[in-house]
Amino acid sequence: MEIDFSNAGIFLILFTIGFILMDEYVAKPLRRRRLERRAATEPKVRRALEIADEVAARHGGKRP
């Protein structure tokens, strides 16, 4: 199989979609859980999560 522009383009599109999906469904929940554990002991982190929840409520309930 030769690598040409069409194959490279397809690979790039699929890689980009995979990367975005991984970030949405794997990395964001992990980051959120880690921040929630830190928020139990650190007031700045707790306040940042409260602000994120307020912004999410304003924009249709989608949390960052």
PDBQT receptor file of N, H, CA, C and O in Angstrom, charges set to zero:
ATOM      1  N   MET A   1       0.844  -1.180   0.000  1.00  0.00    +0.000 N 
ATOM      2  CA  MET A   1       0.000   0.000   0.000  1.00  0.00    +0.000 C 
ATOM      3  C   MET A   1       0.891   1.246   0.000  1.00  0.00    +0.000 C 
ATOM      4  O   MET A   1       1.749   1.407   0.869  1.00  0.00    +0.000 OA
ATOM      5  N   GLU A   2       0.686   2.090  -0.947  1.00  0.00    +0.000 N 
ATOM      6  H   GLU A   2      -0.011   1.960  -1.653  1.00  0.00    +0.000 HD
ATOM      7  CA  GLU A   2       1.448   3.327  -1.023  1.00  0.00    +0.000 C 
ATOM      8  C   GLU A   2       0.779   4.413  -0.196  1.00  0.00    +0.000 C 
ATOM      9  O   GLU A   2      -0.444   4.464  -0.067  1.00  0.00    +0.000 OA
ATOM     10  N   ILE A   3       1.601   5.262   0.350  1.00  0.00    +0.000 N 
ATOM     11  H   ILE A   3       2.594   5.221   0.245  1.00  0.00    +0.000 HD
ATOM     12  CA  ILE A   3       1.071   6.405   1.088  1.00  0.00    +0.000 C 
ATOM     13  C   ILE A   3       1.026   7.585   0.131  1.00  0.00    +0.000 C 
ATOM     14  O   ILE A   3       2.059   8.057  -0.344  1.00  0.00    +0.000 OA
ATOM     15  N   ASP A   4      -0.168   8.048  -0.139  1.00  0.00    +0.000 N 
ATOM     16  H   ASP A   4      -1.007   7.665   0.247  1.00  0.00    +0.000 HD
ATOM     17  CA  ASP A   4      -0.327   9.224  -0.987  1.00  0.00    +0.000 C 
ATOM     18  C   ASP A   4      -1.217  10.226  -0.245  1.00  0.00    +0.000 C 
ATOM     19  O   ASP A   4      -1.563  10.023   0.919  1.00  0.00    +0.000 OA
ATOM     20  N   PHE A   5      -1.573  11.285  -0.923  1.00  0.00    +0.000 N 
ATOM     21  H   PHE A   5      -1.293  11.450  -1.868  1.00  0.00    +0.000 HD
ATOM     22  CA  PHE A   5      -2.323  12.339  -0.251  1.00  0.00    +0.000 C 
ATOM     23  C   PHE A   5      -3.688  11.879   0.238  1.00  0.00    +0.000 C 
ATOM     24  O   PHE A   5      -4.131  12.305   1.305  1.00  0.00    +0.000 OA
ATOM     25  N   SER A   6      -4.358  11.026  -0.510  1.00  0.00    +0.000 N 
ATOM     26  H   SER A   6      -3.998  10.679  -1.377  1.00  0.00    +0.000 HD
ATOM     27  CA  SER A   6      -5.695  10.595  -0.079  1.00  0.00    +0.000 C 
ATOM     28  C   SER A   6      -5.603   9.697   1.153  1.00  0.00    +0.000 C 
ATOM     29  O   SER A   6      -6.408   9.837   2.074  1.00  0.00    +0.000 OA
ATOM     30  N   ASN A   7      -4.637   8.777   1.185  1.00  0.00    +0.000 N 
ATOM     31  H   ASN A   7      -3.984   8.664   0.436  1.00  0.00    +0.000 HD
ATOM     32  CA  ASN A   7      -4.463   7.931   2.364  1.00  0.00    +0.000 C 
ATOM     33  C   ASN A   7      -4.056   8.761   3.576  1.00  0.00    +0.000 C 
ATOM     34  O   ASN A   7      -4.563   8.554   4.679  1.00  0.00    +0.000 OA
ATOM     35  N   ALA A   8      -3.151   9.686   3.368  1.00  0.00    +0.000 N 
ATOM     36  H   ALA A   8      -2.739   9.854   2.473  1.00  0.00    +0.000 HD
ATOM     37  CA  ALA A   8      -2.705  10.532   4.470  1.00  0.00    +0.000 C 
ATOM     38  C   ALA A   8      -3.853  11.400   4.972  1.00  0.00    +0.000 C 
ATOM     39  O   ALA A   8      -3.981  11.622   6.176  1.00  0.00    +0.000 OA
ATOM     40  N   GLY A   9      -4.675  11.884   4.075  1.00  0.00    +0.000 N 
ATOM     41  H   GLY A   9      -4.572  11.704   3.097  1.00  0.00    +0.000 HD
ATOM     42  CA  GLY A   9      -5.825  12.700   4.477  1.00  0.00    +0.000 C 
ATOM     43  C   GLY A   9      -6.822  11.902   5.283  1.00  0.00    +0.000 C 
ATOM     44  O   GLY A   9      -7.337  12.381   6.293  1.00  0.00    +0.000 OA
ATOM     45  N   ILE A  10      -7.099  10.684   4.841  1.00  0.00    +0.000 N 
ATOM     46  H   ILE A  10      -6.681  10.296   4.020  1.00  0.00    +0.000 HD
ATOM     47  CA  ILE A  10      -8.028   9.824   5.582  1.00  0.00    +0.000 C 
ATOM     48  C   ILE A  10      -7.464   9.516   6.964  1.00  0.00    +0.000 C 
ATOM     49  O   ILE A  10      -8.185   9.578   7.960  1.00  0.00    +0.000 OA
ATOM     50  N   PHE A  11      -6.174   9.184   7.026  1.00  0.00    +0.000 N 
ATOM     51  H   PHE A  11      -5.588   9.133   6.217  1.00  0.00    +0.000 HD
ATOM     52  CA  PHE A  11      -5.546   8.913   8.315  1.00  0.00    +0.000 C 
ATOM     53  C   PHE A  11      -5.635  10.127   9.227  1.00  0.00    +0.000 C 
ATOM     54  O   PHE A  11      -5.964   9.993  10.405  1.00  0.00    +0.000 OA
ATOM     55  N   LEU A  12      -5.349  11.297   8.704  1.00  0.00    +0.000 N 
ATOM     56  H   LEU A  12      -5.081  11.406   7.746  1.00  0.00    +0.000 HD
ATOM     57  CA  LEU A  12      -5.384  12.512   9.506  1.00  0.00    +0.000 C 
ATOM     58  C   LEU A  12      -6.781  12.783  10.043  1.00  0.00    +0.000 C 
ATOM     59  O   LEU A  12      -6.933  13.148  11.209  1.00  0.00    +0.000 OA
ATOM     60  N   ILE A  13      -7.793  12.612   9.221  1.00  0.00    +0.000 N 
ATOM     61  H   ILE A  13      -7.669  12.315   8.274  1.00  0.00    +0.000 HD
ATOM     62  CA  ILE A  13      -9.172  12.838   9.660  1.00  0.00    +0.000 C 
ATOM     63  C   ILE A  13      -9.557  11.838  10.740  1.00  0.00    +0.000 C 
ATOM     64  O   ILE A  13     -10.120  12.224  11.764  1.00  0.00    +0.000 OA
ATOM     65  N   LEU A  14      -9.262  10.555  10.527  1.00  0.00    +0.000 N 
ATOM     66  H   LEU A  14      -8.804  10.241   9.694  1.00  0.00    +0.000 HD
ATOM     67  CA  LEU A  14      -9.610   9.536  11.522  1.00  0.00    +0.000 C 
ATOM     68  C   LEU A  14      -8.836   9.732  12.822  1.00  0.00    +0.000 C 
ATOM     69  O   LEU A  14      -9.392   9.559  13.906  1.00  0.00    +0.000 OA
ATOM     70  N   PHE A  15      -7.559  10.091  12.721  1.00  0.00    +0.000 N 
ATOM     71  H   PHE A  15      -7.107  10.231  11.840  1.00  0.00    +0.000 HD
ATOM     72  CA  PHE A  15      -6.762  10.343  13.915  1.00  0.00    +0.000 C 
ATOM     73  C   PHE A  15      -7.326  11.519  14.700  1.00  0.00    +0.000 C 
ATOM     74  O   PHE A  15      -7.408  11.463  15.927  1.00  0.00    +0.000 OA
ATOM     75  N   THR A  16      -7.714  12.578  14.006  1.00  0.00    +0.000 N 
ATOM     76  H   THR A  16      -7.648  12.624  13.010  1.00  0.00    +0.000 HD
ATOM     77  CA  THR A  16      -8.274  13.758  14.663  1.00  0.00    +0.000 C 
ATOM     78  C   THR A  16      -9.581  13.425  15.363  1.00  0.00    +0.000 C 
ATOM     79  O   THR A  16      -9.787  13.828  16.507  1.00  0.00    +0.000 OA
ATOM     80  N   ILE A  17     -10.459  12.702  14.698  1.00  0.00    +0.000 N 
ATOM     81  H   ILE A  17     -10.291  12.375  13.768  1.00  0.00    +0.000 HD
ATOM     82  CA  ILE A  17     -11.731  12.312  15.312  1.00  0.00    +0.000 C 
ATOM     83  C   ILE A  17     -11.477  11.427  16.530  1.00  0.00    +0.000 C 
ATOM     84  O   ILE A  17     -12.107  11.612  17.571  1.00  0.00    +0.000 OA
ATOM     85  N   GLY A  18     -10.568  10.477  16.408  1.00  0.00    +0.000 N 
ATOM     86  H   GLY A  18     -10.056  10.327  15.562  1.00  0.00    +0.000 HD
ATOM     87  CA  GLY A  18     -10.229   9.609  17.541  1.00  0.00    +0.000 C 
ATOM     88  C   GLY A  18      -9.666  10.390  18.706  1.00  0.00    +0.000 C 
ATOM     89  O   GLY A  18     -10.006  10.123  19.859  1.00  0.00    +0.000 OA
ATOM     90  N   PHE A  19      -8.807  11.354  18.417  1.00  0.00    +0.000 N 
ATOM     91  H   PHE A  19      -8.531  11.571  17.481  1.00  0.00    +0.000 HD
ATOM     92  CA  PHE A  19      -8.210  12.166  19.480  1.00  0.00    +0.000 C 
ATOM     93  C   PHE A  19      -9.272  12.989  20.204  1.00  0.00    +0.000 C 
ATOM     94  O   PHE A  19      -9.258  13.073  21.432  1.00  0.00    +0.000 OA
ATOM     95  N   ILE A  20     -10.184  13.591  19.462  1.00  0.00    +0.000 N 
ATOM     96  H   ILE A  20     -10.195  13.523  18.464  1.00  0.00    +0.000 HD
ATOM     97  CA  ILE A  20     -11.247  14.399  20.066  1.00  0.00    +0.000 C 
ATOM     98  C   ILE A  20     -12.159  13.525  20.914  1.00  0.00    +0.000 C 
ATOM     99  O   ILE A  20     -12.515  13.906  22.029  1.00  0.00    +0.000 OA
ATOM    100  N   LEU A  21     -12.542  12.362  20.406  1.00  0.00    +0.000 N 
ATOM    101  H   LEU A  21     -12.253  12.052  19.500  1.00  0.00    +0.000 HD
ATOM    102  CA  LEU A  21     -13.399  11.457  21.178  1.00  0.00    +0.000 C 
ATOM    103  C   LEU A  21     -12.699  10.975  22.444  1.00  0.00    +0.000 C 
ATOM    104  O   LEU A  21     -13.325  10.880  23.499  1.00  0.00    +0.000 OA
ATOM    105  N   MET A  22     -11.409  10.670  22.348  1.00  0.00    +0.000 N 
ATOM    106  H   MET A  22     -10.900  10.747  21.490  1.00  0.00    +0.000 HD
ATOM    107  CA  MET A  22     -10.671  10.243  23.528  1.00  0.00    +0.000 C 
ATOM    108  C   MET A  22     -10.643  11.350  24.579  1.00  0.00    +0.000 C 
ATOM    109  O   MET A  22     -10.799  11.084  25.771  1.00  0.00    +0.000 OA
ATOM    110  N   ASP A  23     -10.447  12.577  24.139  1.00  0.00    +0.000 N 
ATOM    111  H   ASP A  23     -10.321  12.792  23.171  1.00  0.00    +0.000 HD
ATOM    112  CA  ASP A  23     -10.433  13.690  25.080  1.00  0.00    +0.000 C 
ATOM    113  C   ASP A  23     -11.790  13.856  25.747  1.00  0.00    +0.000 C 
ATOM    114  O   ASP A  23     -11.864  14.050  26.961  1.00  0.00    +0.000 OA
ATOM    115  N   GLU A  24     -12.866  13.782  24.967  1.00  0.00    +0.000 N 
ATOM    116  H   GLU A  24     -12.807  13.624  23.982  1.00  0.00    +0.000 HD
ATOM    117  CA  GLU A  24     -14.215  13.981  25.510  1.00  0.00    +0.000 C 
ATOM    118  C   GLU A  24     -14.612  12.902  26.495  1.00  0.00    +0.000 C 
ATOM    119  O   GLU A  24     -15.142  13.206  27.564  1.00  0.00    +0.000 OA
ATOM    120  N   TYR A  25     -14.366  11.651  26.156  1.00  0.00    +0.000 N 
ATOM    121  H   TYR A  25     -13.935  11.404  25.288  1.00  0.00    +0.000 HD
ATOM    122  CA  TYR A  25     -14.931  10.541  26.913  1.00  0.00    +0.000 C 
ATOM    123  C   TYR A  25     -13.950   9.824  27.826  1.00  0.00    +0.000 C 
ATOM    124  O   TYR A  25     -14.365   8.984  28.625  1.00  0.00    +0.000 OA
ATOM    125  N   VAL A  26     -12.658  10.130  27.732  1.00  0.00    +0.000 N 
ATOM    126  H   VAL A  26     -12.321  10.811  27.083  1.00  0.00    +0.000 HD
ATOM    127  CA  VAL A  26     -11.685   9.485  28.608  1.00  0.00    +0.000 C 
ATOM    128  C   VAL A  26     -10.967  10.522  29.467  1.00  0.00    +0.000 C 
ATOM    129  O   VAL A  26     -10.974  10.424  30.694  1.00  0.00    +0.000 OA
ATOM    130  N   ALA A  27     -10.354  11.503  28.837  1.00  0.00    +0.000 N 
ATOM    131  H   ALA A  27     -10.348  11.582  27.840  1.00  0.00    +0.000 HD
ATOM    132  CA  ALA A  27      -9.502  12.433  29.568  1.00  0.00    +0.000 C 
ATOM    133  C   ALA A  27     -10.290  13.417  30.428  1.00  0.00    +0.000 C 
ATOM    134  O   ALA A  27      -9.914  13.666  31.573  1.00  0.00    +0.000 OA
ATOM    135  N   LYS A  28     -11.370  13.978  29.899  1.00  0.00    +0.000 N 
ATOM    136  H   LYS A  28     -11.675  13.776  28.968  1.00  0.00    +0.000 HD
ATOM    137  CA  LYS A  28     -12.126  14.960  30.679  1.00  0.00    +0.000 C 
ATOM    138  C   LYS A  28     -12.707  14.371  31.959  1.00  0.00    +0.000 C 
ATOM    139  O   LYS A  28     -12.594  15.000  33.011  1.00  0.00    +0.000 OA
ATOM    140  N   PRO A  29     -13.328  13.182  31.917  1.00  0.00    +0.000 N 
ATOM    141  CA  PRO A  29     -13.822  12.610  33.173  1.00  0.00    +0.000 C 
ATOM    142  C   PRO A  29     -12.703  12.328  34.179  1.00  0.00    +0.000 C 
ATOM    143  O   PRO A  29     -12.892  12.503  35.382  1.00  0.00    +0.000 OA
ATOM    144  N   LEU A  30     -11.543  11.895  33.691  1.00  0.00    +0.000 N 
ATOM    145  H   LEU A  30     -11.389  11.752  32.713  1.00  0.00    +0.000 HD
ATOM    146  CA  LEU A  30     -10.421  11.654  34.601  1.00  0.00    +0.000 C 
ATOM    147  C   LEU A  30      -9.954  12.956  35.241  1.00  0.00    +0.000 C 
ATOM    148  O   LEU A  30      -9.701  13.005  36.445  1.00  0.00    +0.000 OA
ATOM    149  N   ARG A  31      -9.838  14.015  34.434  1.00  0.00    +0.000 N 
ATOM    150  H   ARG A  31     -10.043  13.976  33.456  1.00  0.00    +0.000 HD
ATOM    151  CA  ARG A  31      -9.430  15.315  34.984  1.00  0.00    +0.000 C 
ATOM    152  C   ARG A  31     -10.447  15.820  35.992  1.00  0.00    +0.000 C 
ATOM    153  O   ARG A  31     -10.083  16.348  37.043  1.00  0.00    +0.000 OA
ATOM    154  N   ARG A  32     -11.733  15.653  35.667  1.00  0.00    +0.000 N 
ATOM    155  H   ARG A  32     -12.029  15.224  34.814  1.00  0.00    +0.000 HD
ATOM    156  CA  ARG A  32     -12.789  16.140  36.553  1.00  0.00    +0.000 C 
ATOM    157  C   ARG A  32     -12.742  15.415  37.899  1.00  0.00    +0.000 C 
ATOM    158  O   ARG A  32     -12.861  16.056  38.943  1.00  0.00    +0.000 OA
ATOM    159  N   ARG A  33     -12.570  14.085  37.894  1.00  0.00    +0.000 N 
ATOM    160  H   ARG A  33     -12.473  13.564  37.045  1.00  0.00    +0.000 HD
ATOM    161  CA  ARG A  33     -12.494  13.332  39.154  1.00  0.00    +0.000 C 
ATOM    162  C   ARG A  33     -11.282  13.760  39.968  1.00  0.00    +0.000 C 
ATOM    163  O   ARG A  33     -11.368  13.896  41.188  1.00  0.00    +0.000 OA
ATOM    164  N   ARG A  34     -10.154  13.972  39.299  1.00  0.00    +0.000 N 
ATOM    165  H   ARG A  34     -10.084  13.861  38.308  1.00  0.00    +0.000 HD
ATOM    166  CA  ARG A  34      -8.949  14.398  40.011  1.00  0.00    +0.000 C 
ATOM    167  C   ARG A  34      -9.160  15.774  40.643  1.00  0.00    +0.000 C 
ATOM    168  O   ARG A  34      -8.753  16.004  41.782  1.00  0.00    +0.000 OA
ATOM    169  N   LEU A  35      -9.797  16.690  39.905  1.00  0.00    +0.000 N 
ATOM    170  H   LEU A  35     -10.127  16.504  38.980  1.00  0.00    +0.000 HD
ATOM    171  CA  LEU A  35     -10.070  18.016  40.459  1.00  0.00    +0.000 C 
ATOM    172  C   LEU A  35     -11.055  17.944  41.617  1.00  0.00    +0.000 C 
ATOM    173  O   LEU A  35     -10.910  18.683  42.590  1.00  0.00    +0.000 OA
ATOM    174  N   GLU A  36     -12.053  17.070  41.532  1.00  0.00    +0.000 N 
ATOM    175  H   GLU A  36     -12.171  16.470  40.742  1.00  0.00    +0.000 HD
ATOM    176  CA  GLU A  36     -13.018  16.943  42.624  1.00  0.00    +0.000 C 
ATOM    177  C   GLU A  36     -12.347  16.409  43.885  1.00  0.00    +0.000 C 
ATOM    178  O   GLU A  36     -12.703  16.820  44.990  1.00  0.00    +0.000 OA
ATOM    179  N   ARG A  37     -11.379  15.500  43.740  1.00  0.00    +0.000 N 
ATOM    180  H   ARG A  37     -11.090  15.167  42.843  1.00  0.00    +0.000 HD
ATOM    181  CA  ARG A  37     -10.639  15.017  44.919  1.00  0.00    +0.000 C 
ATOM    182  C   ARG A  37      -9.807  16.145  45.522  1.00  0.00    +0.000 C 
ATOM    183  O   ARG A  37      -9.736  16.282  46.743  1.00  0.00    +0.000 OA
ATOM    184  N   ARG A  38      -9.174  16.959  44.663  1.00  0.00    +0.000 N 
ATOM    185  H   ARG A  38      -9.232  16.848  43.671  1.00  0.00    +0.000 HD
ATOM    186  CA  ARG A  38      -8.380  18.083  45.173  1.00  0.00    +0.000 C 
ATOM    187  C   ARG A  38      -9.258  19.151  45.799  1.00  0.00    +0.000 C 
ATOM    188  O   ARG A  38      -8.832  19.833  46.731  1.00  0.00    +0.000 OA
ATOM    189  N   ALA A  39     -10.478  19.309  45.302  1.00  0.00    +0.000 N 
ATOM    190  H   ALA A  39     -10.825  18.755  44.545  1.00  0.00    +0.000 HD
ATOM    191  CA  ALA A  39     -11.380  20.342  45.816  1.00  0.00    +0.000 C 
ATOM    192  C   ALA A  39     -11.775  20.069  47.257  1.00  0.00    +0.000 C 
ATOM    193  O   ALA A  39     -12.160  20.991  47.976  1.00  0.00    +0.000 OA
ATOM    194  N   ALA A  40     -11.688  18.823  47.690  1.00  0.00    +0.000 N 
ATOM    195  H   ALA A  40     -11.375  18.074  47.107  1.00  0.00    +0.000 HD
ATOM    196  CA  ALA A  40     -12.029  18.493  49.073  1.00  0.00    +0.000 C 
ATOM    197  C   ALA A  40     -11.060  19.143  50.055  1.00  0.00    +0.000 C 
ATOM    198  O   ALA A  40     -11.418  19.361  51.213  1.00  0.00    +0.000 OA
ATOM    199  N   THR A  41      -9.850  19.454  49.622  1.00  0.00    +0.000 N 
ATOM    200  H   THR A  41      -9.559  19.277  48.681  1.00  0.00    +0.000 HD
ATOM    201  CA  THR A  41      -8.852  20.017  50.530  1.00  0.00    +0.000 C 
ATOM    202  C   THR A  41      -8.384  21.416  50.143  1.00  0.00    +0.000 C 
ATOM    203  O   THR A  41      -7.822  22.124  50.979  1.00  0.00    +0.000 OA
ATOM    204  N   GLU A  42      -8.599  21.828  48.907  1.00  0.00    +0.000 N 
ATOM    205  H   GLU A  42      -9.055  21.254  48.228  1.00  0.00    +0.000 HD
ATOM    206  CA  GLU A  42      -8.078  23.123  48.458  1.00  0.00    +0.000 C 
ATOM    207  C   GLU A  42      -9.218  24.066  48.073  1.00  0.00    +0.000 C 
ATOM    208  O   GLU A  42      -9.972  23.782  47.142  1.00  0.00    +0.000 OA
ATOM    209  N   PRO A  43      -9.345  25.189  48.789  1.00  0.00    +0.000 N 
ATOM    210  CA  PRO A  43     -10.444  26.125  48.512  1.00  0.00    +0.000 C 
ATOM    211  C   PRO A  43     -10.403  26.740  47.108  1.00  0.00    +0.000 C 
ATOM    212  O   PRO A  43     -11.455  26.973  46.513  1.00  0.00    +0.000 OA
ATOM    213  N   LYS A  44      -9.210  27.005  46.571  1.00  0.00    +0.000 N 
ATOM    214  H   LYS A  44      -8.355  26.816  47.054  1.00  0.00    +0.000 HD
ATOM    215  CA  LYS A  44      -9.126  27.600  45.228  1.00  0.00    +0.000 C 
ATOM    216  C   LYS A  44      -9.682  26.649  44.175  1.00  0.00    +0.000 C 
ATOM    217  O   LYS A  44     -10.384  27.070  43.256  1.00  0.00    +0.000 OA
ATOM    218  N   VAL A  45      -9.366  25.379  44.314  1.00  0.00    +0.000 N 
ATOM    219  H   VAL A  45      -8.796  25.037  45.060  1.00  0.00    +0.000 HD
ATOM    220  CA  VAL A  45      -9.860  24.384  43.358  1.00  0.00    +0.000 C 
ATOM    221  C   VAL A  45     -11.368  24.241  43.507  1.00  0.00    +0.000 C 
ATOM    222  O   VAL A  45     -12.083  24.124  42.512  1.00  0.00    +0.000 OA
ATOM    223  N   ARG A  46     -11.854  24.251  44.746  1.00  0.00    +0.000 N 
ATOM    224  H   ARG A  46     -11.273  24.346  45.554  1.00  0.00    +0.000 HD
ATOM    225  CA  ARG A  46     -13.295  24.157  44.983  1.00  0.00    +0.000 C 
ATOM    226  C   ARG A  46     -14.019  25.315  44.316  1.00  0.00    +0.000 C 
ATOM    227  O   ARG A  46     -15.053  25.121  43.677  1.00  0.00    +0.000 OA
ATOM    228  N   ARG A  47     -13.477  26.520  44.463  1.00  0.00    +0.000 N 
ATOM    229  H   ARG A  47     -12.637  26.678  44.982  1.00  0.00    +0.000 HD
ATOM    230  CA  ARG A  47     -14.102  27.702  43.857  1.00  0.00    +0.000 C 
ATOM    231  C   ARG A  47     -14.059  27.615  42.326  1.00  0.00    +0.000 C 
ATOM    232  O   ARG A  47     -15.020  27.994  41.656  1.00  0.00    +0.000 OA
ATOM    233  N   ALA A  48     -12.957  27.123  41.782  1.00  0.00    +0.000 N 
ATOM    234  H   ALA A  48     -12.177  26.815  42.327  1.00  0.00    +0.000 HD
ATOM    235  CA  ALA A  48     -12.856  26.976  40.325  1.00  0.00    +0.000 C 
ATOM    236  C   ALA A  48     -13.910  26.000  39.802  1.00  0.00    +0.000 C 
ATOM    237  O   ALA A  48     -14.500  26.236  38.748  1.00  0.00    +0.000 OA
ATOM    238  N   LEU A  49     -14.150  24.912  40.527  1.00  0.00    +0.000 N 
ATOM    239  H   LEU A  49     -13.670  24.720  41.383  1.00  0.00    +0.000 HD
ATOM    240  CA  LEU A  49     -15.179  23.960  40.107  1.00  0.00    +0.000 C 
ATOM    241  C   LEU A  49     -16.572  24.563  40.224  1.00  0.00    +0.000 C 
ATOM    242  O   LEU A  49     -17.438  24.296  39.391  1.00  0.00    +0.000 OA
ATOM    243  N   GLU A  50     -16.793  25.377  41.257  1.00  0.00    +0.000 N 
ATOM    244  H   GLU A  50     -16.089  25.594  41.933  1.00  0.00    +0.000 HD
ATOM    245  CA  GLU A  50     -18.089  26.049  41.388  1.00  0.00    +0.000 C 
ATOM    246  C   GLU A  50     -18.328  26.990  40.207  1.00  0.00    +0.000 C 
ATOM    247  O   GLU A  50     -19.428  27.034  39.657  1.00  0.00    +0.000 OA
ATOM    248  N   ILE A  51     -17.308  27.731  39.826  1.00  0.00    +0.000 N 
ATOM    249  H   ILE A  51     -16.415  27.695  40.274  1.00  0.00    +0.000 HD
ATOM    250  CA  ILE A  51     -17.423  28.639  38.680  1.00  0.00    +0.000 C 
ATOM    251  C   ILE A  51     -17.685  27.842  37.402  1.00  0.00    +0.000 C 
ATOM    252  O   ILE A  51     -18.509  28.240  36.579  1.00  0.00    +0.000 OA
ATOM    253  N   ALA A  52     -16.987  26.719  37.235  1.00  0.00    +0.000 N 
ATOM    254  H   ALA A  52     -16.317  26.395  37.904  1.00  0.00    +0.000 HD
ATOM    255  CA  ALA A  52     -17.195  25.880  36.047  1.00  0.00    +0.000 C 
ATOM    256  C   ALA A  52     -18.627  25.361  36.001  1.00  0.00    +0.000 C 
ATOM    257  O   ALA A  52     -19.228  25.296  34.929  1.00  0.00    +0.000 OA
ATOM    258  N   ASP A  53     -19.180  24.991  37.155  1.00  0.00    +0.000 N 
ATOM    259  H   ASP A  53     -18.692  25.044  38.026  1.00  0.00    +0.000 HD
ATOM    260  CA  ASP A  53     -20.567  24.516  37.192  1.00  0.00    +0.000 C 
ATOM    261  C   ASP A  53     -21.546  25.638  36.863  1.00  0.00    +0.000 C 
ATOM    262  O   ASP A  53     -22.545  25.409  36.181  1.00  0.00    +0.000 OA
ATOM    263  N   GLU A  54     -21.264  26.860  37.347  1.00  0.00    +0.000 N 
ATOM    264  H   GLU A  54     -20.453  27.046  37.901  1.00  0.00    +0.000 HD
ATOM    265  CA  GLU A  54     -22.127  28.004  37.030  1.00  0.00    +0.000 C 
ATOM    266  C   GLU A  54     -22.117  28.295  35.528  1.00  0.00    +0.000 C 
ATOM    267  O   GLU A  54     -23.164  28.534  34.926  1.00  0.00    +0.000 OA
ATOM    268  N   VAL A  55     -20.944  28.272  34.943  1.00  0.00    +0.000 N 
ATOM    269  H   VAL A  55     -20.094  28.078  35.432  1.00  0.00    +0.000 HD
ATOM    270  CA  VAL A  55     -20.826  28.524  33.506  1.00  0.00    +0.000 C 
ATOM    271  C   VAL A  55     -21.535  27.422  32.723  1.00  0.00    +0.000 C 
ATOM    272  O   VAL A  55     -22.215  27.699  31.735  1.00  0.00    +0.000 OA
ATOM    273  N   ALA A  56     -21.378  26.177  33.162  1.00  0.00    +0.000 N 
ATOM    274  H   ALA A  56     -20.826  25.952  33.965  1.00  0.00    +0.000 HD
ATOM    275  CA  ALA A  56     -22.042  25.060  32.482  1.00  0.00    +0.000 C 
ATOM    276  C   ALA A  56     -23.555  25.198  32.568  1.00  0.00    +0.000 C 
ATOM    277  O   ALA A  56     -24.259  24.914  31.599  1.00  0.00    +0.000 OA
ATOM    278  N   ALA A  57     -24.056  25.627  33.708  1.00  0.00    +0.000 N 
ATOM    279  H   ALA A  57     -23.484  25.857  34.495  1.00  0.00    +0.000 HD
ATOM    280  CA  ALA A  57     -25.500  25.804  33.857  1.00  0.00    +0.000 C 
ATOM    281  C   ALA A  57     -26.001  26.894  32.915  1.00  0.00    +0.000 C 
ATOM    282  O   ALA A  57     -27.100  26.794  32.368  1.00  0.00    +0.000 OA
ATOM    283  N   ARG A  58     -25.196  27.926  32.731  1.00  0.00    +0.000 N 
ATOM    284  H   ARG A  58     -24.303  28.007  33.175  1.00  0.00    +0.000 HD
ATOM    285  CA  ARG A  58     -25.568  29.013  31.832  1.00  0.00    +0.000 C 
ATOM    286  C   ARG A  58     -25.583  28.576  30.371  1.00  0.00    +0.000 C 
ATOM    287  O   ARG A  58     -26.321  29.132  29.557  1.00  0.00    +0.000 OA
ATOM    288  N   HIS A  59     -24.769  27.583  30.048  1.00  0.00    +0.000 N 
ATOM    289  H   HIS A  59     -24.170  27.131  30.709  1.00  0.00    +0.000 HD
ATOM    290  CA  HIS A  59     -24.623  27.158  28.652  1.00  0.00    +0.000 C 
ATOM    291  C   HIS A  59     -25.242  25.793  28.392  1.00  0.00    +0.000 C 
ATOM    292  O   HIS A  59     -24.713  25.016  27.597  1.00  0.00    +0.000 OA
ATOM    293  N   GLY A  60     -26.319  25.502  29.032  1.00  0.00    +0.000 N 
ATOM    294  H   GLY A  60     -26.748  26.133  29.678  1.00  0.00    +0.000 HD
ATOM    295  CA  GLY A  60     -27.054  24.284  28.711  1.00  0.00    +0.000 C 
ATOM    296  C   GLY A  60     -26.653  23.046  29.484  1.00  0.00    +0.000 C 
ATOM    297  O   GLY A  60     -27.000  21.937  29.077  1.00  0.00    +0.000 OA
ATOM    298  N   GLY A  61     -25.944  23.192  30.570  1.00  0.00    +0.000 N 
ATOM    299  H   GLY A  61     -25.662  24.093  30.901  1.00  0.00    +0.000 HD
ATOM    300  CA  GLY A  61     -25.645  22.052  31.419  1.00  0.00    +0.000 C 
ATOM    301  C   GLY A  61     -24.452  21.214  31.021  1.00  0.00    +0.000 C 
ATOM    302  O   GLY A  61     -24.188  20.195  31.659  1.00  0.00    +0.000 OA
ATOM    303  N   LYS A  62     -23.721  21.602  29.991  1.00  0.00    +0.000 N 
ATOM    304  H   LYS A  62     -23.936  22.429  29.472  1.00  0.00    +0.000 HD
ATOM    305  CA  LYS A  62     -22.553  20.818  29.586  1.00  0.00    +0.000 C 
ATOM    306  C   LYS A  62     -21.360  21.254  30.408  1.00  0.00    +0.000 C 
ATOM    307  O   LYS A  62     -20.907  22.395  30.316  1.00  0.00    +0.000 OA
ATOM    308  N   ARG A  63     -20.853  20.329  31.217  1.00  0.00    +0.000 N 
ATOM    309  H   ARG A  63     -21.221  19.403  31.292  1.00  0.00    +0.000 HD
ATOM    310  CA  ARG A  63     -19.714  20.635  32.069  1.00  0.00    +0.000 C 
ATOM    311  C   ARG A  63     -18.410  20.452  31.314  1.00  0.00    +0.000 C 
ATOM    312  O   ARG A  63     -18.287  19.556  30.480  1.00  0.00    +0.000 OA
ATOM    313  N   PRO A  64     -17.430  21.312  31.612  1.00  0.00    +0.000 N 
ATOM    314  CA  PRO A  64     -16.125  21.172  30.959  1.00  0.00    +0.000 C 
ATOM    315  C   PRO A  64     -15.373  19.956  31.447  1.00  0.00    +0.000 C 
ATOM    316  O   PRO A  64     -14.258  19.697  30.996  1.00  0.00    +0.000 OA
TER     317      PRO A  64
